[in-house]
Amino acid sequence: MLSLPTSLRVFAKTGPTDMRKSFNGLVGLVEKELGQQVESGDLFLFFNRRSNCVKVLWFAGDGLVIWYKHLESGTFEVPRSASPICENGSAVPAGVEMRLSDLTLILEGIDLASVRRRPRWKMPRPIERNSQTAKLVHEANV
């Protein structure tokens, strides 16, 4: 049995992926299209054009792991943007960030639109500062 922490971040590429891609090809998609580092330990999802196959890429600390699931009938729901990840400043999202529980629902075939979540506290994300925003904050405080 595989046990994953609920704090694990999950990123899904929203466009179709060529399922012939293996480790190096998927790592390239993670870095170039999703703008993430595979060594972070997060999970990365890739769906084919017909949405009946999904690959999950994970860095397990000492190497990469790929899980591949092919449905004999039916399709997976490709998640849509709650937290979009846009590539190279594009308005079209390349991927979305989602919860581990959403991944479980997708793999079980549950429609995410039918799920109603009760409000919960969520730790705010740290503010990403580059040199430009740090300069503006400094000038505002002076």
C-alpha positions in Angstrom: 0.0 0.0 0.0 1.3 3.4 -0.9 0.7 6.2 1.6 1.0 9.8 0.5 0.7 12.8 2.8 -2.3 15.0 2.3 -0.1 18.0 2.1 1.4 16.7 -1.2 0.9 19.1 -4.1 -0.5 17.7 -7.3 -0.1 19.4 -10.7 -2.0 18.3 -13.8 -1.2 19.2 -17.4 -4.5 20.3 -18.9 -3.6 19.7 -22.6 -3.2 16.2 -24.0 0.2 14.4 -23.6 1.8 11.9 -25.9 1.7 8.7 -23.8 4.8 7.5 -25.5 6.8 9.9 -23.4 8.7 8.3 -20.6 10.8 9.7 -17.7 12.9 12.3 -19.6 10.1 13.5 -21.8 7.7 14.0 -18.8 10.4 15.8 -16.8 10.8 18.2 -19.8 7.0 18.9 -19.7 7.1 19.5 -15.9 9.9 22.0 -16.2 9.0 23.7 -19.5 5.2 23.7 -19.5 4.3 23.6 -15.8 7.3 25.6 -14.6 7.9 23.2 -11.7 10.9 21.2 -10.5 10.3 17.4 -10.5 12.7 17.0 -7.6 10.2 18.9 -5.3 8.5 15.6 -4.6 5.1 16.8 -6.0 2.9 14.6 -8.2 2.5 15.5 -11.9 -0.4 14.2 -13.9 -0.6 13.7 -17.7 -3.6 12.7 -19.7 -3.9 11.5 -23.3 -6.1 13.0 -26.0 -9.0 10.6 -25.4 -8.7 10.9 -21.6 -8.7 7.2 -21.0 -5.1 7.1 -19.9 -3.2 8.9 -17.2 0.4 8.9 -16.2 1.5 10.1 -12.7 5.2 11.2 -12.3 6.8 11.4 -8.9 10.3 11.9 -7.6 10.7 9.5 -4.7 13.9 11.0 -3.3 16.3 8.7 -5.0 14.6 8.3 -8.4 11.6 8.8 -10.6 8.4 6.8 -10.5 5.7 6.6 -13.2 2.3 5.1 -12.6 0.2 4.5 -15.7 -3.5 3.7 -15.7 -5.4 2.8 -18.8 -9.2 2.5 -18.7 -10.8 -0.3 -20.7 -14.0 1.8 -20.9 -14.9 5.3 -19.8 -12.7 8.4 -19.4 -10.9 10.4 -16.7 -12.0 13.9 -15.9 -9.2 16.2 -16.8 -9.2 18.9 -14.1 -9.9 22.5 -15.0 -8.5 25.6 -13.6 -9.0 26.6 -10.0 -5.3 27.4 -9.7 -4.1 27.8 -13.3 -0.4 27.5 -14.2 0.3 29.5 -17.3 3.4 28.8 -19.4 5.6 31.7 -20.4 3.1 34.4 -19.4 0.4 32.9 -21.7 -3.2 33.5 -20.9 -3.9 29.8 -21.7 -3.2 27.6 -18.7 -0.7 24.8 -19.3 -1.8 23.0 -16.1 -3.6 23.3 -12.7 -2.7 22.7 -9.1 -5.1 20.5 -7.2 -5.5 18.6 -4.0 -4.4 15.0 -3.5 -8.1 14.2 -2.7 -9.0 15.5 -6.2 -6.6 13.0 -7.7 -8.3 10.2 -5.7 -11.7 11.3 -7.0 -10.4 11.5 -10.6 -8.9 8.0 -10.4 -12.2 6.6 -9.0 -14.2 8.2 -11.8 -16.1 10.8 -9.6 -17.2 14.0 -11.3 -15.3 16.8 -9.6 -18.2 19.3 -10.5 -20.6 17.2 -8.4 -18.3 17.4 -5.3 -19.2 20.1 -2.8 -16.5 21.1 -0.3 -17.2 22.7 3.0 -15.1 25.7 3.9 -11.8 25.0 5.6 -8.9 27.1 6.7 -6.0 27.0 4.3 -2.5 28.2 5.0 -1.8 31.2 2.7 0.9 30.8 0.1 4.1 32.6 0.7 4.5 35.7 -1.4 7.0 35.1 -4.3 9.2 38.2 -4.5 11.5 39.0 -7.3 13.9 41.9 -7.3 11.3 44.2 -8.8 8.6 43.6 -6.2 11.1 43.7 -3.3 12.3 47.1 -4.6 8.7 48.4 -4.7 8.0 47.1 -1.1 11.2 48.7 0.1 10.3 52.0 -1.5 6.8 51.9 0.0 8.2 51.5 3.5 10.7 54.3 3.2 
